[in-house]
């Protein structure tokens, strides 16, 4: 197999893993009532099924870069897919809520490595000139997963059984395992320094505390609990700075932030993805609870966004080459945020054509946004920093995903109770998360237009980074 064919196979392998991980974050949502009925639980008691998965990924994502450097990207990626598939089988076999939560933790262990290890494999295998297009291709899988997730979840729950929302991962994962064994380039295990357990604990604590602060798991003194959790997260994050300065080999070197576009991209990703991550969660609820759609119907309504995102991926590289990252992200962020705000105008009287246009605009702009943000954040890192920088970036993505769902759902409940109207609750929530996305445009204004010291990446030895 020639080099070009090998790189194409690599992109498909990474896209497959990314699709499984992204799909599983949303496919459960529309099937939760069916799961609750089957397990003889209240639908409101199903939250641990979602929380266990996302928090497990949050906890283990920071270790992905070190694992790749210590054992090799090929070996770790194979193990990640295998663990994810085994977790999916256990989920489908669960007979109680506790069993399902434990199985979701196992899924999360594998899922925590699929995205960062896959992106790292691409970063180390393609040239800098190909990197934007490569990430654009891979990112489409991450966009399609959350969009088709509600459709598949609703269809499986209605037509077959909720168990199939997990069993669908088995054939996909089997193909991925065979492809990794056959096509993924072999790399040698590195001599990575001892893993920074204390640093990982501090950052994981910060991330979990921030996520729980937006959705405190208590009903009494909720505001006090949220404030306390936020304070814990902030203290843990700030404590990492002096800790990393003292430690010889910290989990994430503070020198990462000397690359200006990495810092700007990290913050911009966090802010922008809060709104973007809330949409796949809020839209199916809006369509089912307010517009009277069935779960399958609401899922099908998300297809225009998926198709538009697939088409738009071809535009990313030419647009960035012509206008630069800073101008492209500034304008495209405004489009994404505006589309999110426009969802607030959708009601039972909205023409179908208008709904489809808004969904298509959001899907196209959001697909390009994710690919551009990923590329500009990571492209300037040297190979020595690629592993740790990629892991930190993935951790921020997980944080933004959790915050988006928590903030979006929390705003709906808050505004619905305040105005005694669920319709008003959804409208104001879309406006708020759209404004949050629009604010990230201010962050992207600080980007440097030429962020790619690719010569550094090419010169660095294979497997040197963490």
N, C-alpha and C positions, 0 to 999 in steps of 0.2 A: 504494500500500500504506500502510495507517495505521500509527501508531506501535506499537500492540500487536502487529500481525502482523509488523512488522519485528523487534521484540524476540524474538518466538517463533522466527522464522527464524534469528536470531542464535544463540539457545540451541541449536538443532538443529545449526547449523554447528559451533559450538564442541564440542558433545558428540560429533559425528562425528570431528573431529580428535583429541579426547581418547581416544575409543575406539580409533582406529588406533594411537596411541602406546602406550596401555596394553596393548592386545592383543599388540603385537609384543614386549613385554618378557617374555611367558610362553609364547606359542604355539610358540616354538622348542624349549622344554625337552623335551617328550615326543617330539619328532621327531629329537632329536640322534643316537640310534643309527642311524636310517635315513639321515640325512645322512652320518654317518661311513662307513657301508657304501658309499654311492654315490660318495663322494670317495676311497675306499680309505684311510681314516684310522682310527685308534683312537678309540672314543667318548670316551676320556679326553683326547684331543687337541682336542676341540671347544670347550674353554673360551674360546679367543679370540673365537669367534663371539658369545658373550654379552658378554664383557668389552669388546670393541671398541665395541659399541652403547652400553652404559651409560656408559662413560668418555667417549665423544664427547659424549653429552648433558651429562654433568657439566662438561665443559670449556667448552661453548658456552652453556649456560643463562644464566649471569650477563650475557651480552651482549644478551639478548632485550629487556629493557626499553629499553635505549639504542637498539636497532634500531627498535623500535616508535615511539619519539619522533622519531627521525631521519627515518625513511622512511614512517611511518604504519602503524597496526595492520593495516589492510586489505591493503596491499601486502605487508607482511612475512608475514602469515598465508597469503596466496596462495602466496608463494614457499616457505614451509615445507611446505605440502601437496605442491607440485610436486616439491621435492627428495626428500621422503619417498617419493613414488610412483616416481620415477626410481631411487632406491636399492633399492626393493623389486624392480623389474624386473631390476636388476643382480644382486641376490641370487639370484633364480630362474634366472639365466643362468650362474651361477658353475660352473666345472668343476674348481676346486681350492680347497683350504682358504684359501690366500692371497687368491684372488679373492673368496671369500665374505667374508673379514674386511674387505677394502677396501670391498666393497659395503655391509657393515654400518656402516662408518664414515660413508658417504654417507647411509644411512638415519638414523643418529644426528644428523647435521647438521640434517636436517629435523625429526626428532622432538624435538630440544632446544628448538624454538620452538613446537611445537603446543600444549602445555599452558600455558606462561606467557603467550603472546600471546593465546590464546583466553580465559584468565581475565581478562586485562587488558581485552580488548574488552568483556567482560561488566561489569567494574567501572566502565568509563567510559560505559556505555550504559543502565544501569538505575538506578532510584532506590534509596536506601538501604533503603526498606521492602520492595523486591522482591529485594534482594540475597541474602538467606538462601535464599529459595525458588529463585532462579535458580541459585545454586551447588549447591543440593541436586539440581536437575535435571541439571546438567552432571556432577556427581560420580558419578552412577549409571553413566555411560558408563565412567568410570575404574575403577569396581568390577566392572562386567560384563566388561570386557576381560580382566583377569587371570584371572577365574574361568572364562570360556568358552575362554580360550586353550589350556589343556591338552586340552580336548575336541576343538577344531578341529585342533590339532596332531596328536593321536593319530589322529583320523579321516582326515585328509589323508594321513598317513604310511601307514596301513593300507589305505585304500580307493583312493587315487589316486596321489599322489606328494608327497614333501616339498616340491617346488617350489611347491605351492599355498599353503603357509603364508605365502609372500611375495606371490604373485600375487593373493590375496584383497584386498590393499590397493589394487590398481589400480582396480577399479570403484568401491570406496568413495571413493577419492581423487578420481576423475573427477567423481563427484557433488558432492563437497565443493568442488572448484575451480569448478564451474558455480554452485553456491550462493553462494560467496564473491563471485564476479563479479556475481551478480544481487542479492543481499540485504544483504551486509555494508555498513554505513554507510561512506560515504566520509569520510575525515578528512585534514586537511592535514598535510604533513610539517612537523616542528618544527625549531627551531634548537637542537638538542641540542649540548652542549659536546663537545669532543674526547673520544673514548672512552678510558677509563682502562685502558690495556693492562697496566701494571704491577700495578695493583690486581686486575685480573681474573686475571693470572698467579698472584699470591699465593694467592687464594682457590681457584682451580682446582687448584693444586698441593696445597693443604691437603685439599681434598675427595678428590682421586685418591689421595693418600697414606693418608688414613684408610681408604678403601675397600680398598686393597691390603694394609693392615696386618692386616685381619681374614682375609685369604686370601693370604698371601705367596706369590708365584709361584716359590718355590724349595723344595727338599726338605731340603737340608742347612742346619743352623743356622737353622731356620725361626723359632724364637722370637726370635733376635737380629735377623733381618730384619724381623719384625713390629714389634719394639720400635723399631728404627731408623726404619721408615716412619711409625710413630705419632709419633715425636719430630719428624720432618720436617714432618708435617702440623700438629702443634701449634705449632711455631716459625713456620711460614708463616701460620697463622691469627692468632697473637699479633702478628706483624710488621705485619699489616694495620692494626692499631689506631693506632700512631703514624704510619704512612704516611697513613692517611685523615685524621688530624688536621692534617697539614701540607699536604695537597693541597687546592686550592680546590674542585675538582669530582671527588671520588672516585667510584668505581663505586657504592658504597653509603655514603651519609652516616651517620655515627654517630648523628646526630639521629633516625634511624629508631627507635632503641631508647628514645627518650624517650616513645614511645607504649607504655605498660606492657603492654597486651594483645598487642602485636606481639611483644615479647620473650618473654612467657610462652607465647604460641601457637607461636612458633618452636621453643622448647625442647620443649614438650609434643608437637608434631608429630614432632620427631626421635625422641624416646623411644618414643612410641606406635606410630609407623609401623614401627619395627624389628620388633616382633612381628607386626604385621598383614601386613607384606611377606614375612615368612618363611613364612606359612601357605600361600599359593598355590604356593610352591615345594616345601614339605615334604609337603603332603597327597597330591599325585599320586604321589610317591615312596613314601610309606607304603602307599597303596592297591595299588600295583603290586608293590613288593618284599616287603611283609609280608602283605597280604591276598589276593594272587594275582589282582588285577584286571588286565584288559587296559588299554592306554592309553585306549581309547574309553570303557570302563566307568568308569574312574577319573574321566575328564572329565565324564561324565554325572552322577556322584555330586556334582559341584560345583554342579549346577543349582539345588538348593534354596537355596543361599546367594545365588545371583544373583537368583532370583525374590523372595526375602525382602527383599533390598536394594532392589529396584525398588518393592515395596509400601511399605517403611518410609520412603522419601523423602518421602511425604506427611505424615508425622508430625513432621518435624523442626521446621518453622517454628512450629506450634502449641505444641509442647513447650518450645521455647526462649522463646517469648513468655510462657508461663505460669511457668516455673521459672527462667529466666535461663541464660546460658551456663555460669556457674560450677557450679551444681547439676546441670544436664543433663550436662555433660562429666564431672563427678566420678562420677556414677552410671553413665553409659553406658560410661565407661572400665573400670569394674569388671566390667561385663557382657562387654565385648570380651575383656578379659584372662582372665576366668573361662572363657569359651568356648574360648579357645586352650588353656588348661590341660586342659580336658575332652577335647580331642583325644588326650591321652596315654592315656586309658582305652579308646580304640577298639582292638579286636582282632578276630580271626576269629569269636569267639563273640558279638560285640556285635550285638544285634538291629538290623535295618535301620531300623526306626522311630526308634530312639534316635540312630543316626548322622544321619538326616535332620533330627531336631529340633535337634541340636547345630549342624549346618551352617546351618540356617535362623536360629537365634539369632545365630550369628556373622555371617552375611550381613546381617541386619537392623541389628544394632548397629554393625557396621563401616561400613555405608553411611551411617548417621546420624553416626557419629563423624567420618568424613572431611569431610562437608559442614559440620558444626559447627566443626571445627578450622579449615578453610579460611576460613570466614566470620569467626570471632572474631579471627583473626590479621590479616586484611587490612582489615576493615571500618572501623577507626579511623584509617586512613591518609588524609592529605590527598591531593588529586589530584597535587600536586607530588611526593609521595613514592610514589604508587601504582605507577609503573613499576619503580623500583628495588626497592621493598619486595616486589613481586610476583616479581621475578626472584630475589631472595635466598630468598624462601620456596620457590620451585620448585627452587632448587639444594639446599636442605635436604631437600626431598622425594626428590630423586634420591639424595642421600647416604644417607637412611634406607632407600630401596629396596635399594641395593647392600649396605648393612650387614646388612639383614634376611636377604637370601639368603646372604651370606657367613657370618654368625654362625650361622644355622640349619643350613646345610650343614656348617660346621666343628664344631658341637656334635654332630651325628649321628656324624661320623667319630670324634670324640674319645671319646664315651661308648660307641660300638660297640666300639672297640678296648680301652677300659678294662675293660668288663664282658664282652667277648667275646660280645656279643649285639646284633644290629642292632635287634631289637624294643625292648630297653632303651634303645638309643641314640635311637630316635625318641621314646620316652616322655619321657625326661629332657629332650630338646631342646624338646619342646612345653611342658613345665613351665617351662623357663628363659625362652623367648621370651614366654610368657604372663606370667611375673613381671615381665619388662622392661616390657611394656605396662601392667601394673598400677601400676608405679612412676610412670608418667606422670600418674596421678590426683593424686599429691602436687604435681605441677607445676600442674595445672589448678585446684587450690585457691586459687592466688594470682591468679586472674582477677578483674578488676573486672566487675561485673554489667552495667554500661552502657558498652560499648566504642565507641559509634558517634557520633562527631562528624560526622554525615552532612552537616551544613550546610557544613562545610569542603570536603567532596568536591564538593558542588554548586556552590560559589562559585568553585572553582579553574578557571582557563581550560583549555580543551581542548588536550591535547598538551603541557601545561606540565611534566609530570613525567618522570622518567627511571627 
